[in-house]
């Protein structure tokens, strides 16, 4: 089994709207983390290129673009899967993020599974010297905070 983080949160929106907020409006809710910076210059402004083989990009203050990952599954209102590779990862290293959108009455349960942390060496800078379980706890807290911010951006 792969080393993974799993978080879920209900938001006040239907699944398609929640998917659109997650993908189209990521720059509005994204929460940078001092522990998990995307580049040495910070996180910049994130944006998804829609569709399979689209990219998750960040644009830094100097205009430079950095590819964080590639989309392998794009199912609006249902599921999104993409690779995750911050600048500190080697070109052959990445983790994977799967986001699911499940209708629950008038709300949507957004669940995020960020997996394959075990493919990143224990002494890698992205782990900050933490043992496995603490790395995963910090990553889960960061994703939860980001989902809370997304939720706060959706009208009630």
N, C-alpha and C positions, 0 to 999 in steps of 0.2 A: 504494500500500500504506500502511496505517495504521501509525503508530508504536506499538509494543507491547512488553510484557514477557511472557516465557514462562518458567515454572518448573514442575518436576514432581518428585514424591517418592513413593516407595512407603511405605505404612503397613500395619501388621499387622492388617488387618481386611478383611472382604468388602466389595464396593462399596456395598451398602445401609447397612451399619454405618458406613462411612467418610462417606457422604453425611449420615447422621444426626448424626455427630459434628461435621461441618463446619457444618451448619445449626442443629441443636437445641442444640449445646454451644459455640457460637462464643464466648460470654462466658468460657468456661473456658480457651480456648487463644489468644484474640486477643492480639496483641503490639502495643501502642501504639508509634508512631514519632514522635520529636521532629521529624522532617522532614515527615511526612505526617499531622499531626493532623487529626482529623475536624472538630473545632470549636475555637474559641479557648480553651474550658474543658477541653480534652482529649477523649479518646475515649469516656469513659463505659462503660456496659455494653451490648454489642451483642446484638441478637436479630433473627432472621428471622421474619416472618409468612409461614407456608407457602403455597405455591401461586402460580400465575400472577397477577400484579397485587398480590401480597403485597409487603411492604416490608422493607428492611433498616433497622432503627432503632437508635439509641443513646439510652440514658437517662442523663442527666448527674446528678451528685451532688445538684443542687438539684431533681431530679424532672422537669426539662424534657426533652422528647423531640425528637430531630432525625432527620429522614428522610435517610438516606445514599443510598438508591436503591430502585428498583422491580424486581421480578422479572418477566422476560419468558419464561423457560423454567424449569420445575420438573419434572424427571424423576428421581424418587428412585432412587438407585443408579446413575445414568447421567450426568446433566448438570444444571447450574444456570447461568443467565445473569441478570445484574442490572446495572443502571446504578450508577455510582459518582460521587457528587457531595458532596465535603466542603463545609463552610460557606464556605470561601474561594472556591468557584466561583460564578459568576453563575448565576441561575436557568436560563439557556439553555445552560449548559456542563455536560457530564458525560463520563465515560469509561465503558467497559463491561468487565465481568469475566465470563469464561466459565470454569467449573470442570467438568472431566470426571473421571469415576470409572471406571477400567478394571480389571477383575479380572486379576490375574497370579498364578496359583496360589492360595495362601492369603492373598495380599496384594492391595492395591489401589494402582494408580498414580493419584495425584491430580495433575492438571495444571491450571494456572491460566494463562490468557491475559488480561492486562489491557491492553486496546487503546483506541485513539483518543486517545492522548496528544498527537498532532499537532493536535487540535482545541483544545487549551489553549495560549493564546499564550505564546511564548517568555519574555516578561517577567513572566508570572504569578507571584505569590508562591509557589504550590505547587511551582514549579521551583527556587526558592532561588537564582536566578542561574546555575544549572548549565547547560552546554550539553546538548543533547538526549541524547547517549549517556550522560552521567553521571546525568541524571535517571532514565533507564531502568535504569541499573545499581543506583542506590539503591533504586528501587522493587522491582526483582527481589530484591535482598538482603532487603528487608523482607518480601516475600511468602514467600521461602524460610524466613526465621526463623519466620514464623507457621506454616508447614506443619510445621517441625521441632517446634514446641510442640504442635501438634495430634497429631503422631505420638507424642510423649512422654506424652500423656494417654490413649492407647489401650492397653489391657492386652495384654501379649505372650502 
